[in-house]
Amino acid sequence: MSLIHGTIAGNIVEVINPAVEVGEPTLGQTNNIANYSLPLDLCPDAGRDEMQIIVR
């Protein structure tokens, strides 16, 4: 799983998770609006690499 936020150099943050385990979705409610929650577990791929945060 990968996420990049921002477009201007110096204000770009990238989050990398090489292995993610997706759990079972559950139905919930917030402010009388139905929503779903999807649990994610970050798993190591090679050592201690569950999450990497890069600022560019």
C-alpha positions in Angstrom: 0.0 0.0 0.0 1.4 3.4 -0.9 0.1 6.9 -0.4 1.5 10.2 -1.7 0.2 13.6 -0.4 1.3 16.9 -1.9 2.6 18.1 -5.2 5.1 20.9 -4.4 8.7 19.9 -3.7 9.4 20.2 0.1 5.7 19.5 0.9 5.4 16.0 -0.4 4.9 13.1 2.0 4.9 9.5 0.9 3.9 6.6 3.2 4.8 3.1 2.0 3.6 -0.2 3.6 5.1 -3.2 1.7 2.7 -5.8 3.3 -0.8 -5.1 4.5 -3.3 -7.6 5.8 -7.0 -6.6 5.2 -9.5 -7.6 7.9 -13.2 -8.1 7.6 -15.3 -4.9 7.0 -17.8 -3.9 9.6 -20.9 -1.6 9.3 -20.9 1.4 11.6 -22.6 4.8 12.1 -21.3 8.3 12.7 -23.6 11.3 13.1 -26.5 9.1 11.8 -24.6 8.4 8.6 -23.9 4.7 7.8 -20.3 3.8 7.0 -18.0 0.9 6.8 -14.7 0.3 8.6 -12.0 -1.8 7.1 -9.2 -2.8 9.6 -5.7 -3.0 8.2 -2.7 -4.7 9.9 0.8 -3.6 8.8 3.0 -6.7 8.4 6.8 -6.9 8.0 8.1 -8.0 4.6 11.8 -8.1 5.3 12.8 -7.3 8.8 11.4 -4.1 10.5 9.9 -2.5 7.4 6.2 -2.3 8.2 6.0 1.4 7.4 8.3 3.9 5.6 7.6 7.7 5.7 9.5 9.8 3.1 9.3 13.6 2.9 10.4 15.1 -0.4 
